Amino acid sequence: MLMLQSERGLPAGLGEISEALGIELLISADMADAQDKFLAAQPGILLLPALFASQPTLPLIQTCLKQAPECQAIMLVERDQMNEAAEAMRAGILDCLFLPFSAERLAKTLAGVLKRLGVKVSAASLERACSTTALPPDPEGAGRKQGGSTPAVPGHGDCIEGSSPATLRLKAEIEAAARTRLPLVLQGEAGSGKSHCAALIHAESGHTDAPFHKLDCAALSPETLPAGLGDPGERATYFLDELTDLSPRLQARLLRLISDEGLPRARLIAAISQDPLEAIASGALRRDLYYRLCVSQIRVPPLRARGADILLIAREKLRRFSLLEGARLEDFSPAAEKLLLACPWPGNIRQLQNVCRNLVLTHGPGGARVVEPHMLPEEVTASAPAPARTEGGEFPIHLFRGQSLAEIERRVIEAVIAEHDGSLTRAARILEVAPSTLYRKRAQWARDDSQKG
C-alpha cells in the first residue's frame, strides 16, 4: 500500500493496522515521489488525502489507475471537501474516509479492499487490526472518548452504504452531527433510513455508555413519556420517530422541557416524513416546537436519488438474507439491475429490504444464485421503461391493467419526480399542479405505507 502523507501526518495506528493485515506500507512525502514509487512498486492500494499542499490529488489518482486499473484508491477527506470527494468517486476511487475516523473504520476498510483484491483476511487478523489504538479525537473536542473507537451499529449501515453524491453528503452530515449534542431534525420519506441515521449519530458520538431511546410518537402518552427527558442528570439520546404523530398535549409538554440549547445533558433527535412547513400549516406540528428542535437539520435522501448505490444496497441485503436462510442467492443479472434502477422505490430502503427478503424466501430454496427479471415482484418490474404508444398508435393499457386509478396516479407522479432528481417543484411544474399538492399526496402515501407495514 502506498500512502501519501499530508500535513496532518500519518493516520495514527496505520502502521499497526497494516502489519496486522499483512500489508506492506510505502510512504511518500510529495506527489512526484508518490507517482515514482507507484510506478516502481505497483501497489494494490493507494491511500491519499483529497488535497496535498492545497492541490487536488485526483490527477495523481487517475495516472495511477491508468497504469494499474486493478489498484484500489481510498481518499482521506475533510468535511469541507465534498466536491473533491464526489469528483473522485466519479473518477473510480473505491471509498472516502471522512476525517476524523476510528482505527476500526480504517482497519475494516483496508480489510475490505484486500478481499476485493482476492487476499483472504482471517478473523483473527481483522480483530487484531481493529484493536489497535484508535485515532485521537478531533481538535474541536467533539465529545468522543479518548482512545475509543466508533462503535458498530449492526444493520444500521445501509443508510450510508455507497458512494453517490447524495450518500457522501449524508455520511459527512452524520459525522458532523455526531460532534455536537444539539437538537437535530432528520427529514426524509418513510423508509429512507432516518432511524438508522439517528442510531449512527448516537454511536459515532462516542458516548457508548449512554442509552439510545427510540420513541414511537404515535404510541406515546403523558404516562409513557420517559421521565429521563426532564432529568438533568440523564445522558442519553432520545429519538422521536415521526414527530407529527405526537399529540398536541405532548408537543406542548415537550416544548416546556426543552431549552434553546436542548435538554441539559440528553440529546433529542426528531424524525419527520412530511414537509415541516406543510405540517405546521395543517396544525399537525407546533411551529415553536419544530424550531426549538431544528437547531440543525439533515435531509435523508430517498433511495431513488442514490443512483448505483441502489445495486450495492440490494446485493448486501440479498447476501445477508441468504446467509440467514442458508441460501445461495447473492447477485442480480444485468437485466434485473436495470429494473432495480428504474424502480422509483416509494417505500425506499424498507421496500428494497422486503423485496430482497422475499426473493431469498421464494427462490433461495431452489438453489438459484442470480436474480433474473422474472423473479422480481411486479412492484419492481412495473416500473420498466416502455414506449408511450405502440407502433399502431394504441395506448399500452396492459401496463396499467389491474391497478386502480389512485395506484396509476401514484405511479405516474413518482416516475415524474424521479425523472427530475426528486425535485417536487420541477415535477409539479411538469404536471401543472401546485407543489403543495404533491407534498400532500406523498405524505398520505407515506401514512398508507406505514399502516400496511
N, C-alpha and C positions, 0 to 999 in steps of 0.2 A: 504494500500500500504506500502511495506517495502522498505526503501531507505538505501543503503549502502553509507555512507558519505566518500568521497575520500579526498585527500589532498587539493583539490580545495574548499572543504566545500560544503554546500547545494546549489543547483541552486537558485539564487535569485528569489523570488516570488513563490517558491514551496509551502510554507505554505498557502499563499492566494489562489493560484490556487486550491490546494487540498480542502480547505474549500469551495470555490465557487462551486466545483463539488461534494461536499459531500463525499469526500474520507478521511478515517481515516488514518493518517500518522504515521508510526513507523520508528524510526531512529536507525541505528546500526553503531557503530564506528569501528568494525572489522568483519572479515568474520566468525569467530566462533560464535560471538554473533548474527550475521545476520542469520546463519543457525538455531540456537536455537530459535530465535524469529519467524522464518518462520515456523518451525515445530510446534510451540505452537499456532500461530495465523492463519496459513494457509491463508495468504492474497491473493487476486486475482491478484495483480500487484506487480512486482518486478522491482525496478529501481536501477541500479548499474553501476559503471564505468567499462570499459574494463579491467583495471588493478587496483589493490589495493595493495599499498606498493610493487610495481614492480612485483606482482604476478597476473597471469590471473585469472579472476573471473569465467571463463567458468565452471570449475569443480563444483563450488557452484551453478551455474545456473542449471547444469544437475542434481545435487542432488535434488534441489527444484522442478524441473519439473517432476522428477521421483516420488516424493512424492505427487505432486498436478499437474497432467497433464493439468488441465484447467487453471492454472496460466499463465498470460501473462507477459513475461520478456522484458524489454526495457534496452538497453545498451547505456551509455554515452561514446562517442568515440572521442579521439583526432585525428587530421588529419594524424598522423604517425602510427595509429593503425588499418590500413586497414585489415591486416591479421587477427587480433583478431576479428574484426567485421565480416569478411566473414566467419570465422570458427564458430562464434556464431550464425550467420544466418542459417548456415547449420545444426546446432545443435537444431534449433527450436525456437529461440527467435523471438519476434514479430517485433521489429524495432530497428534501431540505430539512435541516435540523435548526430550529429556531433557538437562538441563544437567550438566556442560559438554559442548558438541558442537563438531565441527570446522567450519571455514569451508566445506569441501567438502560436508559434510552439509547445511548451510544453503543453499548455492547450488543443490544438486540438488533439495532440497525446493521451493524457490521456482520453479525451472525446471519442475518437475512441475506445480505449481499453474498456472503460465502456460499450459502445454499443455492442462490441463483447461478453462481459460477460452478456449481457441481461439487463443491467441497463439503463433506459431511462434518457437521458440528455436533459433538456429543453433548448430552445434557449436562454432564459434569463440567465440561469446558465453558458452556454458557453460564452455568451457575457461578463458576469461579470468576468469570469476566464481570458478571452483574454485581458481584460482592465487593468489587474494588471501591476505593474511596470515591464518593460522589463528588461531582463538581461543586465548588464553593457557591454560596448564594450570590445573587446578583448585587451590584453595588448599591442599589436603592433599598436593599433590605426588604425584600418582598414578603417576608414572613415565612420563608422556607426554613426548615430546620438545618442547622449547621451539620453538614455531613450526611444529610438524609437524602435518599433518592426518591424520585417521583413514584408514588405508589401505583401499582397497576389497577385498572378498573375493568375486571373481566366482563366481556361482552359489550362494553361501552365505547369501543374504539371505532365503530362503524361511522359515527358522525364526522370523524376527521380522517377517514380512510381515503387515500387518493392524492392526486397532485393537480387537479384542475385549479384555475384561479380562484373559484368560489371556495374550494376546500382549503387552499393555502391561506386565504383570508380568514376563514373560520378558525383554523389552527392558531394563527397569530393572535386573534382576538381572544380565544380561550386562554392562551398562555398569559396574555396581558391582564385579563380579568382575574386570574389566579394570584396576581401580585398585590391585590388590594382586598379589603373586606367590605367595600361599599356596596349598597344595594344595587341589584342588577336585574334587568328585564331581558328575557330571551323571547324574541318574536319569530314565529315561523309556523308553517302549516302543520296540521295534525300529522303525526307520524314522521316528522322530519328529523327527530332526534334531540329535541330540546331537553328532555330529562337526562339523556346521556351526556349532553354538554354540561349540564349542571353538575352531574356526578364527577365529570372530568375536572371541572374547575375546582371543586372541593378537594379532589385527590391531588391535583397539582399545586394546591396552596401550601402543601407541606404539613398541614395540621392533621396528621393521620390518627392522632388520639382523640380528635373531636368527632362526634357523631354527625351523620348526614341524615336528615329527616325529610322524606318525601311526603308531602301533604296533598291529598286529593281535595281540592277546594269544594267540589260538588258534595263531598261527604262530610265536610266539616260543619260543626255546630258549636255554639258557645261552650257546650260541655266537653267537646272533644278537642277544642283548641289547646295545643300544648302549653302547659304552664311555663315552660322554659322561655317562651317568647318574651316574657316580661321580666325574666330573671337576669339581673346584671352580671351574674357570675357564670352564666351559660355560654360556653364557647362551642358553638355548633353551627351547621349550615342548615337553614330551613328552605326547602324548595316548594314553592306554592305552585302546584300544577294546575293550569288553566284558571288564572286569576279572575276572569269574568264570571266563573261559576260560583264565586264566593258571594254569599248573601249580603244585601245592603247593611244589615246589622253587624255582620262580621267585618265588612270593609271599614265601617266606622270604628269598630273596636281596634282593628289592626292599625288604623291611622293614629289612634291615640298612643299606641305603644312605640311607634317609630319616630325618632327624631330626624332632623335633617341629615345626620350622619349615619342613619340606620339604627340598629339595635346596639346596646352598649358593647357587647363582645361577640354576639352571634351575628351571622350573616344571612341576609334574605336574598333569595334568587326567585324571581317570579317568571312564569311562562304564560304566554298569551298567543292564541292561534289566529285571532282575527285582528283587523287593523285597530290599534288602540283608539284612534280618534273616532272611528265608527262606533266602537264600544262605548265611548264616553257620550257620544251624541245620542245613542239609543238608551242610555241610562243603565247599561249593564256594568259600567265601571265608573267609580268616582274619579273625577279629574284630579283632586288633590292627592288621593292615594297613589294614582299612577305616577304623578310627577315626584312624589316622595320616594317611590321605589325605583324610578327610572333615573338614577344618578348616572348610570351607564347602560348601554343597550347593545345587544348582539342580535343581528338578523341571521337566523339559521336558514341557509338556502334550501329550497325544495330539491328533491332528488333529480328532477329533470334538468336543473340548472347546472349539474355537475358533470356533464359530458361523459367521457370514457370512464370516469370513476364508477359509474353505474355497473360496468362489467367487473371491475375489481371487487366491489362490494358483493355483487351477485356470486362470483366464484368463491369468495371467502365464506359466505353463508352456506353455499351449496356443499362445500367441503366440510364445514363444521357439522352440518346436519347429517351428512353421510357418515362421518366419524361416529356420531352418536348412535346412528342406526345400524352401523356395520355394513353400509352400502359402499358402492364403488363409484357412484356418480360424482364427478369432480370438475366438469368443464362444460362449455357451451360451444356448439358448432358456429361457424361464421354466420350462417343464415339465422340462427337463433339469437346471436349477438345483435344483429341488425334490428330484430324485433324488440329486444330489450331496450335498445337505444331509441327506438321510435315511440315506445310507450310513454305517455305523459305521467304515469305513476301518481295519480291523485292521492293515494294513500302513502306515498313516499317510502322511506326505508321500511316502515312497518309492513306495507303491502308487499315490497320485494322480499322481505323475510318470509312472509306467509307463502308466497309463490315458491320459493326455494324449498321450504319445508314440505310443501305438498308434492313437489317434484320428487324429492327423495322418498317420501312415503309411498307414492304411486308407482314410480319407475325404478326405484332403488332395488327392490326385491328381485327384479328381473335380471340384474347384473349389468345394466347399462352404465357406460362410463361417460358418455357425452349427451347433453340435452340437444335434441333436434327440434325444429319448429313445431312438428305435430304433437310434441309432448307438452308444449306450453299451453296454459289456460287461455280461454277466449278473451279474458280481460287484457291479455298482452297481445295476442295475435290480431285482435280487432283494431289495433292502432297502426297496423301495417299501412304504409303509404299506398294509395291507389289512385288511378286517374279519376277525375271528377265525372267523366262521361265515358261510355263505351264507344267503340268505333261507329256503332249505329246511331249514336247520339242519345241513347236511352240512359236514364239515371240508374246507377248500380244499387238498386233498392236492397239487394241481398246483404249489403254491408250493414244495414240497419235492421234487418229482419229480427223479430223477437225482442226489440228494445222499445221501451216506452218513449213518449215524446220528451219527458224530463231527462231520460238517460241519453237520448240523442243530443239534446241541448247541451248537457254537461260535457259530452264527448267533443262536440264542436268547439265550445268555449275553451276547454282545456287545451285543445290542439292549437288554437289561435294564440293563447297565452304562451305555450311552449315555443311556438314559432317565433315569438318576439321576446325570447330570453327571459320569460317570467314577468315582463312588464305589463301590469294591468292597465296602465294608462294608454300604452300603444295598442293593446288588444281592444280596449274599449273604443278607441278611435276607428279601428278597422270594422268592429261590429256595430258601430254607430249607436252606442249606449253610453250612459254615464259610468265612470269608473266605480262610483259607489254601488251601482247595480252588480258589478262583478264581485266587489268585496262582499256584498250581502249574500250572493249566491254561493261563494266559496265558503263563507262562514257556515251557511246552512248545510252544505255538503260535508264539511268537517264534523258538524254535530251528528249528521246522519251516519257517517262512517264510524264515529265513536260509539254510537248506540249499537251498530251492527257488530263492532268488535267486542 
